[in-house]
Amino acid sequence: MASTKHNRVVSVKRFSSFEEENREEHRRLAALTSEQRLNEFAILQERLWGKKWTQDGIVKTVRIEKLEWL
């Protein structure tokens, strides 16, 4: 999957409290469609992992331990 630049709309808002900011963020998230949520998630993952997320892929190793009770 190739990396693409995403169009961003930036707006700045001032809030009088953290609670007010949290309420606004919850309203913003509730208004997003499923596709918009996935797109936002992909942008955040690409910022965190860079090429490892978009081009290289991530290899996960799972280790399972089973306890037997006597």
C-alpha positions as CSV (number, residue, x, y, z in Angstrom):
1,M,0.0,0.0,0.0
2,A,1.6,3.3,-1.0
3,S,1.7,6.3,1.2
4,T,-0.5,9.2,0.2
5,K,-0.7,12.8,1.4
6,H,-4.0,13.5,3.1
7,N,-5.9,16.8,2.7
8,R,-6.2,18.4,6.1
9,V,-8.7,21.0,7.3
10,V,-7.2,22.8,10.3
11,S,-9.2,24.9,12.7
12,V,-8.2,26.4,16.0
13,K,-10.7,26.7,18.9
14,R,-10.2,27.9,22.4
15,F,-12.0,26.3,25.3
16,S,-12.4,27.5,28.8
17,S,-11.9,24.1,30.4
18,F,-10.7,20.5,29.6
19,E,-14.3,19.3,30.2
20,E,-15.6,21.7,27.5
21,E,-12.9,20.5,25.1
22,N,-13.8,16.8,25.8
23,R,-17.5,17.4,25.1
24,E,-16.6,19.1,21.8
25,E,-14.3,16.2,20.8
26,H,-17.0,13.7,21.7
27,R,-19.5,15.6,19.5
28,R,-17.0,15.7,16.6
29,L,-16.3,12.0,16.8
30,A,-20.0,11.2,17.0
31,A,-20.6,13.2,13.8
32,L,-18.0,11.2,11.8
33,T,-19.0,8.5,9.4
34,S,-17.3,5.1,9.6
35,E,-15.2,5.9,6.6
36,Q,-14.0,9.2,8.2
37,R,-13.2,7.3,11.4
38,L,-11.1,4.7,9.5
39,N,-9.4,7.5,7.6
40,E,-8.5,9.3,10.8
41,F,-7.2,6.1,12.3
42,A,-5.0,5.4,9.2
43,I,-3.5,8.9,9.4
44,L,-2.6,8.4,13.1
45,Q,-1.1,5.0,12.4
46,E,0.9,6.3,9.5
47,R,2.3,9.1,11.8
48,L,3.2,6.6,14.4
49,W,4.7,3.8,12.3
50,G,5.6,5.6,9.0
51,K,6.7,3.2,6.3
52,K,6.3,0.2,8.6
53,W,2.5,0.9,8.6
54,T,2.0,1.7,4.9
55,Q,4.6,-0.2,3.0
56,D,6.6,-2.7,5.0
57,G,3.8,-4.2,7.0
58,I,3.9,-5.3,10.6
59,V,4.8,-8.8,11.7
60,K,3.2,-9.8,15.0
61,T,4.5,-12.6,17.1
62,V,2.1,-14.3,19.5
63,R,3.2,-16.4,22.4
64,I,0.6,-18.5,24.1
65,E,1.2,-20.1,27.5
66,K,-1.1,-22.7,28.9
67,L,-1.2,-23.5,32.5
68,E,-2.3,-26.9,33.6
69,W,-3.8,-27.2,37.1
70,L,-2.9,-30.4,39.0
